Amino acid sequence: MRKILLAAATIMMTATISIAQRLPEKAQKLLNAQYAISAFYVDSVDEDKVVENAIIGMLEKLDPHSSYSDAKETADMEEPLQGEFSGIGIQFNLKQDTLYVVQTIAGGPSERLGMRAGDRIITVNDTLIAGTKKTNADIRKMLRGKKGSKVVVQVKRGNSNELITFRITRDNIPLYSIDASYMLDKKTGYVRISRFGAKTHEEMMDALKDLEKQGMKQVIIDLSDNGGGYLNAAIDMCNEFLDRGQLIVYTEGNQSSRNDATAKGNGKYKDLKMVIITNQYSASAAEIFSGAMQDWDRAVIVGRRTFGKGLVQRPFKFQDGSMMRLTTARYYTPSGRCIQKPYTKGDKKAYEEDLLERGKDGEYFSIDSIQFNDTIRYYTHNNHRTIYGSGGIMPDVFVPFDTTEYTLYYRKLSAKGIINQYVIDYVDKNRNELTKKYPDVYTFDKKFTMSDDEMKRLITMGENDSIKHDEKEYQLSENLLKCVTKALIARDLYKDRSAYDIVYNHRDREVQEALSVINDDKRYNELLLHGNPEYERLASKRLKK
């Protein structure tokens, strides 16, 4: 037995020596381990998986954002940031084995042929969709394809039993990063940015130009729930609002020297009055933009402390299309604040649960519960007001999250898709009447109301899907439920991408607070000059401990 082991070791050393001699000692060890597993393990193994698991295992012991993705995961992850894909141009919802068209994308192939929201897709290329338990991924695979390729789709519309056949030529479909852009009042523009993608800067400039034509003198940029994206997109956006040479962000790491990004000075909106909305889900590039604007006293930040994702990942792509994203540096705002919140290496679970813990600690509901993790005070460049480095960007105006209307009853109706299903059915039956009575979204917003009879129908729909009506919780959620339902109806009725926000933002607390701040010159200037005095009180109390 000993002779067999010695022979095996000799074979292994001979087979690997030509490569291993060229590698550092630690890399030789890893290569030898992989060779031993593939050559001598008792059972058959998937060598690709062995290598992938080794990479994943190494990265898991590092920071929370270093990661590995296989070829498919890499492609899926990059697509939303690229700005377009090729398909038929619809947003769909799969409910109870029925595929509903939620919205056709303006100018896309489906809209051009006359497909519309509320249509139910029955077959795709003669393959039955309805009632077959296909997943969203299955549907996307069937509908997407190379530009110029064709797909035949049959849909059911309204109560008609006759199917409508659409022969659609796939085309490039834009993926917008600006979800809404419209005038909140006669002088205030509103732009909601959902991600920082390849075309975000271009989209933002188009939106601001259009708003200027409508009389915009000041702007609210909503970055709530924006998880970030491309760094260059954030830098390009910052450039529009800063003077030449002003620092936007810098990166630095143990193996990476400091790298500064500065404004070119050719921005078109260097004097535009601005408020930025953030919340706990605003991260990465969203934090870079809001941090730079805050550090240069260019905008008032309204909302809640951001996520705190300030680690720079460098992508390393492999030949098979997979990718390793390795953290190589940290992001710092112009004042020197590190955006990254504290973490323990290898403890990814605790890091992922941080937002939950912040909620338990009451941070989303009370300014007194905000934690100051950094004992260092920082100062803005122009007005030298105090700001704080606590992981993430601390807003100048704190807006607590109101949960009173989000009852369990409301959450059940939403999670089970009852609200969306009701909206689809309602618009399907009343589309022509609604569009005649309310020719545009602004008329609809002013004059349309959800009747009590319609709300009873929604309640009944929920009961038919095992959601027991709770009158007490319904009363708490009624106004929210009516507003969300109305906003969804507007989204389905009109081609305007801003339709949902135009209706819903009347009751969005962050948007309304931002509007109040930007329209109050005295308060706005006081915040830019001195910041929020409450933070100084809280920081002093925390730091004394």
RODO-2510 file (C-alpha; in nm, 4 decimals, decimal comma):
residues 545
     n   res          X          Y          Z
     1     m     0,0000     0,0000     0,0000
     2     r     0,2817     0,2365     0,0897
     3     k     0,4467     0,1713    -0,2479
     4     i     0,1219     0,2645    -0,4258
     5     l     0,1013     0,5947    -0,2360
     6     l     0,4629     0,6762    -0,3119
     7     a     0,4094     0,5997    -0,6787
     8     a     0,0985     0,8157    -0,6889
     9     a     0,2826     1,1046    -0,5278
    10     t     0,5680     1,0667    -0,7789
    11     i     0,3203     1,0721    -1,0728
    12     m     0,1484     1,3803    -0,9353
    13     m     0,4754     1,5660    -0,8867
    14     t     0,5963     1,4750    -1,2349
    15     a     0,2723     1,5880    -1,4004
    16     t     0,2640     1,9268    -1,2312
    17     i     0,6289     2,0238    -1,1984
    18     s     0,6585     2,1992    -1,5339
    19     i     0,3757     2,4392    -1,4402
    20     a     0,4241     2,4531    -1,0646
    21     q     0,7898     2,5570    -1,0849
    22     r     0,6789     2,8827    -1,2462
    23     l     0,4246     2,9656    -0,9722
    24     p     0,4670     3,0996    -0,6180
    25     e     0,4757     2,8350    -0,3465
    26     k     0,1193     2,9005    -0,2274
    27     a    -0,0148     2,8743    -0,5831
    28     q     0,1747     2,5463    -0,6283
    29     k    -0,0024     2,4115    -0,3215
    30     l    -0,3439     2,5042    -0,4603
    31     l    -0,2643     2,3544    -0,8011
    32     n    -0,1359     2,0328    -0,6472
    33     a    -0,4509     2,0011    -0,4341
    34     q    -0,6745     2,0424    -0,7395
    35     y    -0,4679     1,7853    -0,9328
    36     a    -0,4810     1,5353    -0,6456
    37     i    -0,8620     1,5615    -0,6247
    38     s    -0,9102     1,5141    -0,9992
    39     a    -0,6588     1,2276    -1,0239
    40     f    -0,7087     1,0283    -0,7065
    41     y    -1,0453     1,1083    -0,5413
    42     v    -1,2558     0,7965    -0,4740
    43     d    -1,5604     0,9183    -0,6725
    44     s    -1,5948     1,1037    -0,9992
    45     v    -1,5936     1,4819    -0,9618
    46     d    -1,6935     1,7806    -1,1701
    47     e    -1,3541     1,9495    -1,2065
    48     d    -1,5102     2,2811    -1,3060
    49     k    -1,7153     2,2815    -0,9851
    50     v    -1,4089     2,1936    -0,7771
    51     v    -1,2243     2,4960    -0,9138
    52     e    -1,5290     2,7233    -0,8774
    53     n    -1,5853     2,6113    -0,5185
    54     a    -1,2197     2,6802    -0,4384
    55     i    -1,2493     3,0346    -0,5713
    56     i    -1,5768     3,0897    -0,3845
    57     g    -1,4218     2,9517    -0,0646
    58     m    -1,1279     3,1916    -0,0860
    59     l    -1,3479     3,4942    -0,1504
    60     e    -1,5884     3,4101     0,1334
    61     k    -1,3075     3,4660     0,3839
    62     l    -1,2457     3,8172     0,2554
    63     d    -1,4849     4,1127     0,2487
    64     p    -1,8642     4,0911     0,1847
    65     h    -1,8443     4,2186    -0,1751
    66     s    -1,5718     4,0063    -0,3336
    67     s    -1,7625     3,7442    -0,5308
    68     y    -1,7609     3,4870    -0,8095
    69     s    -2,0268     3,4365    -1,0782
    70     d    -2,0485     3,1700    -1,3474
    71     a    -2,0938     3,2627    -1,7138
    72     k    -2,4753     3,2803    -1,7025
    73     e    -2,4832     3,4700    -1,3733
    74     t    -2,2286     3,7165    -1,5125
    75     a    -2,4361     3,7839    -1,8235
    76     d    -2,7567     3,8255    -1,6191
    77     m    -2,5823     4,0589    -1,3752
    78     e    -2,4356     4,2858    -1,6444
    79     e    -2,7441     4,3120    -1,8664
    80     p    -2,9404     4,5707    -1,6605
    81     l    -2,6407     4,8057    -1,6732
    82     q    -2,5702     4,7777    -2,0455
    83     g    -2,8637     4,9921    -2,1498
    84     e    -3,0441     4,7499    -2,3826
    85     f    -3,1190     4,3908    -2,4807
    86     s    -3,2927     4,2305    -2,7766
    87     g    -3,6525     4,1134    -2,7397
    88     i    -4,0161     4,2008    -2,8110
    89     g    -4,0452     4,4963    -2,5716
    90     i    -4,2916     4,4163    -2,2950
    91     q    -4,3044     4,4088    -1,9188
    92     f    -4,4980     4,1044    -1,8028
    93     n    -4,6414     3,9524    -1,4889
    94     l    -4,6881     3,5785    -1,4365
    95     k    -4,9896     3,5207    -1,2115
    96     q    -5,1582     3,1836    -1,1521
    97     d    -5,0049     3,0330    -1,4685
    98     t    -5,1334     3,3243    -1,6790
    99     l    -4,8914     3,5620    -1,8493
   100     y    -5,0180     3,9219    -1,8456
   101     v    -4,8663     4,2102    -2,0391
   102     v    -4,8166     4,4795    -1,7745
   103     q    -4,6782     4,7395    -2,0115
   104     t    -4,5422     4,7679    -2,3641
   105     i    -4,2156     4,9571    -2,3966
   106     a    -4,2604     5,2790    -2,5915
   107     g    -4,1350     5,2416    -2,9476
   108     g    -4,0714     4,8692    -2,9032
   109     p    -4,1762     4,5997    -3,1532
   110     s    -4,4846     4,4892    -2,9547
   111     e    -4,6219     4,8401    -2,9154
   112     r    -4,5706     4,9130    -3,2855
   113     l    -4,7856     4,6111    -3,3749
   114     g    -5,0656     4,7050    -3,1339
   115     m    -5,0087     4,4782    -2,8332
   116     r    -5,1188     4,6508    -2,5147
   117     a    -5,1254     4,6256    -2,1373
   118     g    -5,3759     4,3663    -2,0128
   119     d    -5,3262     4,1260    -2,3039
   120     r    -5,2788     3,7652    -2,1914
   121     i    -5,0136     3,5706    -2,3799
   122     i    -5,1420     3,2213    -2,4568
   123     t    -4,8792     3,0797    -2,6937
   124     v    -4,5250     3,1634    -2,8064
   125     n    -4,4200     2,9990    -3,1351
   126     d    -4,7026     2,7442    -3,0965
   127     t    -4,5835     2,6532    -2,7440
   128     l    -4,8633     2,6824    -2,4884
   129     i    -4,7831     2,9233    -2,2037
   130     a    -5,1088     2,9423    -2,0079
   131     g    -5,1447     2,6778    -1,7384
   132     t    -4,8025     2,5171    -1,7943
   133     k    -4,6269     2,6351    -1,4756
   134     k    -4,3443     2,8026    -1,6644
   135     t    -4,1140     3,0333    -1,4691
   136     n    -4,0222     3,3959    -1,5399
   137     a    -3,6824     3,2743    -1,6617
   138     d    -3,8531     3,0328    -1,9052
   139     i    -4,0680     3,3136    -2,0446
   140     r    -3,7747     3,5533    -2,0854
   141     k    -3,5792     3,2870    -2,2728
   142     m    -3,8697     3,2331    -2,5135
   143     l    -3,9373     3,6016    -2,5791
   144     r    -3,5819     3,7270    -2,6083
   145     g    -3,3505     3,6521    -2,8977
   146     k    -3,1221     3,8001    -3,1595
   147     k    -3,2179     4,1287    -3,3198
   148     g    -3,4042     4,0605    -3,6438
   149     s    -3,5247     3,7137    -3,5410
   150     k    -3,8995     3,6518    -3,5404
   151     v    -4,1438     3,5165    -3,2847
   152     v    -4,5169     3,4461    -3,3162
   153     v    -4,7255     3,5349    -3,0108
   154     q    -5,0974     3,4701    -2,9620
   155     v    -5,2834     3,6760    -2,7041
   156     k    -5,6302     3,6872    -2,5523
   157     r    -5,7766     4,0347    -2,5124
   158     g    -6,0677     4,1219    -2,2870
   159     n    -6,3610     3,8807    -2,2912
   160     s    -6,3130     3,7795    -2,6533
   161     n    -6,2512     3,4088    -2,7133
   162     e    -6,0716     3,4800    -3,0399
   163     l    -5,6932     3,4910    -3,0118
   164     i    -5,4976     3,7750    -3,1715
   165     t    -5,1804     3,6697    -3,3514
   166     f    -4,8747     3,8981    -3,3497
   167     r    -4,5744     3,8180    -3,5714
   168     i    -4,3027     4,0158    -3,3981
   169     t    -3,9521     4,0922    -3,5206
   170     r    -3,7232     4,1209    -3,2205
   171     d    -3,5318     4,4457    -3,1822
   172     n    -3,3005     4,6194    -2,9360
   173     i    -3,5024     4,7192    -2,6296
   174     p    -3,3767     5,0058    -2,4134
   175     l    -3,3291     4,9440    -2,0416
   176     y    -3,3948     5,2795    -1,8800
   177     s    -3,2213     5,3824    -1,5599
   178     i    -3,4452     5,6882    -1,5168
   179     d    -3,7856     5,5639    -1,4057
   180     a    -3,9586     5,9005    -1,3814
   181     s    -3,9057     6,2597    -1,4874
   182     y    -4,1721     6,5297    -1,4544
   183     m    -4,2545     6,8655    -1,2951
   184     l    -4,3642     6,8484    -0,9298
   185     d    -4,4738     7,2115    -0,9421
   186     k    -4,4221     7,5085    -1,1744
   187     k    -4,0504     7,5391    -1,0973
   188     t    -3,9416     7,2031    -0,9471
   189     g    -3,8324     6,9137    -1,1627
   190     y    -3,8259     6,5567    -1,0317
   191     v    -3,5971     6,2800    -1,1626
   192     r    -3,5951     5,9275    -1,0178
   193     i    -3,2876     5,7211    -1,1058
   194     s    -3,3087     5,3481    -1,0330
   195     r    -2,9529     5,2450    -1,1271
   196     f    -2,6258     5,3806    -1,2656
   197     g    -2,5877     5,2199    -1,6060
   198     a    -2,4031     5,2834    -1,9308
   199     k    -2,6580     5,5412    -2,0483
   200     t    -2,7605     5,7005    -1,7166
   201     h    -2,5718     6,0263    -1,7743
   202     e    -2,7179     6,0621    -2,1224
   203     e    -3,0691     5,9898    -1,9906
   204     m    -3,0286     6,2405    -1,7076
   205     m    -2,9170     6,5162    -1,9438
   206     d    -3,2131     6,4501    -2,1728
   207     a    -3,4485     6,4573    -1,8741
   208     l    -3,3094     6,7848    -1,7370
   209     k    -3,3188     6,9468    -2,0801
   210     d    -3,6835     6,8496    -2,1204
   211     l    -3,7687     6,9747    -1,7702
   212     e    -3,5969     7,3065    -1,8428
   213     k    -3,8329     7,3525    -2,1370
   214     q    -4,1200     7,3070    -1,8909
   215     g    -3,9875     7,5802    -1,6616
   216     m    -3,7576     7,3918    -1,4226
   217     k    -3,5556     7,6222    -1,1948
   218     q    -3,4636     7,3616    -0,9316
   219     v    -3,4528     6,9818    -0,9194
   220     i    -3,5108     6,6886    -0,6847
   221     i    -3,3052     6,3810    -0,7742
   222     d    -3,4478     6,0669    -0,6151
   223     l    -3,1883     5,7953    -0,5492
   224     s    -3,3972     5,5956    -0,3015
   225     d    -3,3615     5,2189    -0,3592
   226     n    -3,0813     5,2864    -0,6116
   227     g    -2,8270     5,0079    -0,5564
   228     g    -2,5558     5,1701    -0,7670
   229     g    -2,3870     5,0403    -1,0809
   230     y    -2,1111     5,1916    -1,2931
   231     l    -1,8696     5,4302    -1,1206
   232     n    -1,8151     5,6265    -1,4420
   233     a    -2,1874     5,7022    -1,4637
   234     a    -2,1784     5,8612    -1,1178
   235     i    -1,8632     6,0589    -1,2041
   236     d    -2,0168     6,1865    -1,5282
   237     m    -2,3282     6,2956    -1,3379
   238     c    -2,1220     6,4731    -1,0697
   239     n    -1,9308     6,6571    -1,3403
   240     e    -2,2508     6,8355    -1,4465
   241     f    -2,2890     6,9975    -1,1032
   242     l    -1,9312     7,0790    -0,9940
   243     d    -1,6617     7,3311    -1,0899
   244     r    -1,3386     7,2446    -1,2633
   245     g    -1,0883     7,0603    -1,0444
   246     q    -1,3323     6,9825    -0,7617
   247     l    -1,2756     6,6314    -0,6312
   248     i    -1,5628     6,3879    -0,6949
   249     v    -1,4318     6,0690    -0,5338
   250     y    -1,1030     5,8965    -0,4704
   251     t    -1,0115     5,5318    -0,4262
   252     e    -0,7250     5,3826    -0,2277
   253     g    -0,6179     5,0373    -0,1070
   254     n    -0,3163     4,8522     0,0301
   255     q    -0,2196     4,7347    -0,3183
   256     s    -0,3734     5,0297    -0,5022
   257     s    -0,2358     5,3819    -0,4888
   258     r    -0,4719     5,6738    -0,4503
   259     n    -0,6704     5,7569    -0,7643
   260     d    -0,8664     6,0837    -0,7847
   261     a    -1,1636     6,1670    -1,0064
   262     t    -1,2175     6,5409    -1,0495
   263     a    -1,4728     6,7562    -1,2312
   264     k    -1,3835     6,8900    -1,5754
   265     g    -1,5651     7,2172    -1,5268
   266     n    -1,7817     7,1871    -1,8374
   267     g    -2,0997     7,0915    -1,6530
   268     k    -2,4269     7,2544    -1,7543
   269     y    -2,5936     7,2632    -1,4123
   270     k    -2,3290     7,3986    -1,1762
   271     d    -2,5744     7,6520    -1,0294
   272     l    -2,8919     7,4432    -1,0305
   273     k    -3,0569     7,4275    -0,6878
   274     m    -3,0840     7,0622    -0,5873
   275     v    -3,2181     6,8225    -0,3249
   276     i    -3,1243     6,4529    -0,3300
   277     i    -3,3373     6,1772    -0,1763
   278     t    -3,1663     5,8678    -0,0310
   279     n    -3,2653     5,5751     0,1889
   280     q    -3,1088     5,2630     0,3379
   281     y    -3,1116     5,0877    -0,0008
   282     s    -2,9166     5,3629    -0,1800
   283     a    -2,5693     5,2213    -0,2324
   284     s    -2,2348     5,2400    -0,4121
   285     a    -2,2539     5,4840    -0,7072
   286     a    -2,5630     5,6454    -0,5503
   287     e    -2,3547     5,7132    -0,2387
   288     i    -2,0658     5,8514    -0,4436
   289     f    -2,2957     6,1010    -0,6152
   290     s    -2,4808     6,2097    -0,3011
   291     g    -2,1560     6,2193    -0,0983
   292     a    -1,9831     6,4457    -0,3493
   293     m    -2,2813     6,6807    -0,3658
   294     q    -2,2973     6,6983     0,0136
   295     d    -1,9229     6,7526     0,0586
   296     w    -1,9231     7,0473    -0,1825
   297     d    -2,2448     7,1945    -0,0329
   298     r    -2,4120     7,1523    -0,3718
   299     a    -2,7288     6,9818    -0,2484
   300     v    -2,9341     6,9068     0,0592
   301     i    -2,9727     6,5327     0,1233
   302     v    -3,3167     6,4224     0,2439
   303     g    -3,4203     6,0778     0,3667
   304     r    -3,2325     5,8122     0,5613
   305     r    -2,8706     5,6953     0,5967
   306     t    -2,7538     5,5060     0,2908
   307     f    -2,6408     5,1438     0,2765
   308     g    -2,2660     5,1966     0,3194
   309     k    -2,1165     5,0120     0,0206
   310     g    -1,7781     5,1724    -0,0325
   311     l    -1,5569     4,8878    -0,1557
   312     v    -1,4175     4,8948    -0,5090
   313     q    -1,4474     4,5682    -0,7037
   314     r    -1,2188     4,4988    -0,9974
   315     p    -1,3616     4,2413    -1,2390
   316     f    -1,1399     3,9516    -1,3464
   317     k    -1,3037     3,7677    -1,6361
   318     f    -1,2177     3,4086    -1,7208
   319     q    -1,2174     3,2467    -2,0638
   320     d    -1,5404     3,0558    -1,9984
   321     g    -1,7334     3,3800    -1,9385
   322     s    -1,7310     3,3537    -1,5596
   323     m    -1,5986     3,6383    -1,3493
   324     m    -1,4398     3,7116    -1,0150
   325     r    -1,5087     4,0537    -0,8655
   326     l    -1,2246     4,1245    -0,6237
   327     t    -1,2215     4,4167    -0,3831
   328     t    -0,9083     4,6210    -0,4498
   329     a    -0,9728     4,9576    -0,2820
   330     r    -1,2161     5,1733    -0,0867
   331     y    -1,4216     5,4727    -0,1983
   332     y    -1,3734     5,8049    -0,0185
   333     t    -1,5825     6,1199    -0,0562
   334     p    -1,4073     6,4543    -0,1210
   335     s    -1,3967     6,5313     0,2542
   336     g    -1,2178     6,2019     0,3217
   337     r    -1,5137     5,9997     0,4508
   338     c    -1,4967     5,6286     0,3777
   339     i    -1,8377     5,5249     0,2470
   340     q    -1,7962     5,1615     0,3557
   341     k    -1,9737     5,0573     0,6764
   342     p    -1,7859     4,8357     0,9263
   343     y    -1,7731     4,4584     0,8667
   344     t    -1,6002     4,1479     0,9972
   345     k    -1,4078     3,9466     0,7388
   346     g    -1,5725     3,6132     0,6668
   347     d    -1,8954     3,7029     0,8489
   348     k    -2,1166     3,7672     0,5483
   349     k    -2,4343     3,6730     0,7336
   350     a    -2,3964     3,9533     0,9866
   351     y    -2,3209     4,1970     0,7060
   352     e    -2,6297     4,0943     0,5099
   353     e    -2,8439     4,1304     0,8218
   354     d    -2,7140     4,4791     0,8988
   355     l    -3,0144     4,6538     0,7435
   356     l    -3,2452     4,4333     0,9493
   357     e    -3,0519     4,5163     1,2659
   358     r    -3,0654     4,8868     1,1873
   359     g    -3,4422     4,8503     1,1654
   360     k    -3,4568     4,6656     1,4977
   361     d    -3,2480     4,9406     1,6565
   362     g    -3,5065     5,1932     1,5416
   363     e    -3,2813     5,3855     1,3026
   364     y    -3,5460     5,4047     1,0279
   365     f    -3,8084     5,5436     1,2623
   366     s    -3,6328     5,7873     1,4966
   367     i    -3,3406     6,0246     1,4543
   368     d    -3,2363     5,9456     1,8132
   369     s    -3,1618     5,5861     1,7120
   370     i    -2,9063     5,6688     1,4400
   371     q    -2,5682     5,5102     1,5132
   372     f    -2,2419     5,7018     1,4673
   373     n    -1,9762     5,4399     1,3978
   374     d    -1,6949     5,6825     1,3181
   375     t    -1,5526     5,9045     1,5916
   376     i    -1,4078     6,1476     1,3358
   377     r    -1,5991     6,4548     1,2295
   378     y    -1,5548     6,5739     0,8726
   379     y    -1,6179     6,9144     0,7179
   380     t    -1,7664     7,0246     0,3878
   381     h    -1,5335     7,2120     0,1529
   382     n    -1,7216     7,5341     0,0873
   383     n    -1,9165     7,6084     0,4055
   384     h    -1,7105     7,3983     0,6491
   385     r    -2,0196     7,2531     0,8142
   386     t    -1,9843     6,9305     1,0115
   387     i    -2,0708     6,5984     0,8499
   388     y    -2,0258     6,2485     0,9859
   389     g    -1,8607     5,9294     0,8679
   390     s    -2,0742     5,6451     0,9957
   391     g    -2,0724     5,4124     0,6994
   392     g    -2,2942     5,5438     0,4236
   393     i    -2,4084     5,9013     0,3694
   394     m    -2,6003     6,0689     0,6508
   395     p    -2,8847     6,2880     0,5161
   396     d    -2,9090     6,6536     0,6118
   397     v    -3,2809     6,6066     0,6784
   398     f    -3,3949     6,2802     0,8371
   399     v    -3,7318     6,1420     0,7229
   400     p    -3,8595     5,8509     0,9349
   401     f    -4,0138     5,5496     0,7654
   402     d    -4,3868     5,5300     0,8406
   403     t    -4,5058     5,1690     0,8777
   404     t    -4,8509     5,2367     1,0223
   405     e    -5,0278     5,1885     0,6867
   406     y    -4,8290     4,8797     0,5856
   407     t    -5,0486     4,6343     0,7742
   408     l    -5,0251     4,2565     0,7439
   409     y    -5,3486     4,2644     0,5444
   410     y    -5,2011     4,5102     0,2927
   411     r    -4,8791     4,3085     0,2652
   412     k    -5,0741     3,9903     0,1930
   413     l    -5,2752     4,1605    -0,0833
   414     s    -4,9548     4,2928    -0,2336
   415     a    -4,7411     3,9789    -0,1969
   416     k    -5,0060     3,7519    -0,3494
   417     g    -5,0405     3,9817    -0,6475
   418     i    -5,4058     4,0640    -0,5744
   419     i    -5,3580     4,4384    -0,6294
   420     n    -5,1850     4,3850    -0,9640
   421     q    -5,4448     4,1312    -1,0698
   422     y    -5,7277     4,3657    -0,9797
   423     v    -5,5650     4,6478    -1,1793
   424     i    -5,5193     4,4260    -1,4865
   425     d    -5,8856     4,3175    -1,4774
   426     y    -6,0129     4,6698    -1,4093
   427     v    -5,8159     4,8320    -1,6917
   428     d    -5,9036     4,5441    -1,9246
   429     k    -6,2757     4,6146    -1,8765
   430     n    -6,2624     4,9957    -1,8619
   431     r    -5,9709     5,1040    -2,0816
   432     n    -6,1708     5,2808    -2,3538
   433     e    -6,3977     5,4600    -2,1076
   434     l    -6,1043     5,5691    -1,8897
   435     t    -5,8902     5,7038    -2,1750
   436     k    -6,1852     5,9026    -2,3111
   437     k    -6,2689     6,0500    -1,9729
   438     y    -5,9040     6,1081    -1,8717
   439     p    -5,7030     6,1772    -2,1907
   440     d    -5,3697     6,2180    -2,0079
   441     v    -5,2138     6,1134    -1,6795
   442     y    -5,2387     6,4616    -1,5252
   443     t    -5,6150     6,4747    -1,5799
   444     f    -5,6424     6,1230    -1,4403
   445     d    -5,4343     6,2202    -1,1359
   446     k    -5,6590     6,5198    -1,0570
   447     k    -6,0014     6,3720    -1,1224
   448     f    -5,9977     5,9926    -1,0850
   449     t    -6,0831     5,8364    -0,7481
   450     m    -6,1157     5,4760    -0,6392
   451     s    -6,4815     5,4181    -0,5497
   452     d    -6,5928     5,2182    -0,2457
   453     d    -6,7574     4,9649    -0,4770
   454     e    -6,4304     4,9058    -0,6578
   455     m    -6,2448     4,8640    -0,3293
   456     k    -6,5050     4,6037    -0,2268
   457     r    -6,4306     4,4156    -0,5483
   458     l    -6,0606     4,4181    -0,4620
   459     i    -6,1401     4,2892    -0,1115
   460     t    -6,3544     4,0109    -0,2605
   461     m    -6,0763     3,9153    -0,5001
   462     g    -5,8469     3,8773    -0,1996
   463     e    -6,1022     3,6645    -0,0131
   464     n    -6,1344     3,4404    -0,3187
   465     d    -5,7599     3,3829    -0,2900
   466     s    -5,7733     3,2911     0,0814
   467     i    -5,6889     3,6391     0,2166
   468     k    -5,9374     3,6970     0,4959
   469     h    -6,0655     4,0543     0,5144
   470     d    -5,9534     4,2411     0,8252
   471     e    -6,1646     4,5572     0,8558
   472     k    -5,9467     4,7172     1,1249
   473     e    -5,6283     4,6726     0,9202
   474     y    -5,8116     4,7727     0,6031
   475     q    -5,9064     5,1054     0,7618
   476     l    -5,5399     5,1675     0,8483
   477     s    -5,4262     5,0799     0,4961
   478     e    -5,7193     5,2179     0,2982
   479     n    -5,5589     5,5418     0,1785
   480     l    -5,2348     5,3658     0,0849
   481     l    -5,4237     5,0883    -0,0908
   482     k    -5,6313     5,3364    -0,2916
   483     c    -5,3245     5,5391    -0,3880
   484     v    -5,1157     5,2384    -0,4974
   485     t    -5,4078     5,0951    -0,6944
   486     k    -5,4705     5,4283    -0,8654
   487     a    -5,0999     5,4653    -0,9476
   488     l    -5,0881     5,1151    -1,0996
   489     i    -5,3959     5,1894    -1,3095
   490     a    -5,2232     5,5049    -1,4374
   491     r    -4,9120     5,3060    -1,5235
   492     d    -5,1175     5,0610    -1,7295
   493     l    -5,3290     5,3267    -1,9024
   494     y    -5,0610     5,5680    -2,0201
   495     k    -4,7329     5,5312    -2,2058
   496     d    -4,5680     5,7906    -1,9809
   497     r    -4,3037     5,6097    -1,7688
   498     s    -4,3596     5,8717    -1,4971
   499     a    -4,7302     5,7861    -1,4599
   500     y    -4,6944     5,5811    -1,1413
   501     d    -4,4813     5,8469    -0,9688
   502     i    -4,7060     6,1332    -1,0787
   503     v    -4,9907     5,9709    -0,8847
   504     y    -4,8036     5,8124    -0,5942
   505     n    -4,5631     6,0937    -0,5035
   506     h    -4,8440     6,3032    -0,3535
   507     r    -4,8200     6,0767    -0,0507
   508     d    -4,4495     5,9847    -0,0630
   509     r    -4,3073     6,1350     0,2577
   510     e    -3,9512     6,1719     0,1276
   511     v    -4,0633     6,3456    -0,1918
   512     q    -4,2944     6,5808    -0,0050
   513     e    -4,0243     6,6678     0,2491
   514     a    -3,7750     6,7281    -0,0335
   515     l    -4,0266     6,9582    -0,2034
   516     s    -4,0816     7,1457     0,1229
   517     v    -3,7058     7,1953     0,1712
   518     i    -3,6288     7,3100    -0,1824
   519     n    -3,9179     7,5597    -0,1819
   520     d    -3,8103     7,7152     0,1487
   521     d    -3,5045     7,9258     0,0629
   522     k    -3,4287     8,0152     0,4242
   523     r    -3,4368     7,6537     0,5448
   524     y    -3,2459     7,5281     0,2387
   525     n    -2,9637     7,7805     0,2850
   526     e    -2,9514     7,7218     0,6605
   527     l    -2,9012     7,3484     0,6032
   528     l    -2,6217     7,4104     0,3535
   529     l    -2,4512     7,6576     0,5877
   530     h    -2,4858     7,4787     0,9200
   531     g    -2,6271     7,1298     0,8625
   532     n    -2,8714     6,9594     1,0964
   533     p    -2,8102     7,0651     1,4609
   534     e    -2,9723     6,7424     1,5823
   535     y    -2,6809     6,5409     1,4462
   536     e    -2,4291     6,7388     1,6498
   537     r    -2,6285     6,6688     1,9650
   538     l    -2,6544     6,2975     1,8852
   539     a    -2,2924     6,2641     1,7787
   540     s    -2,1662     6,4351     2,0932
   541     k    -2,3735     6,2015     2,3086
   542     r    -2,2591     5,8904     2,1187
   543     l    -1,8927     5,9854     2,0985
   544     k    -1,8712     6,0596     2,4720
   545     k    -1,9568     5,6955     2,5317
***
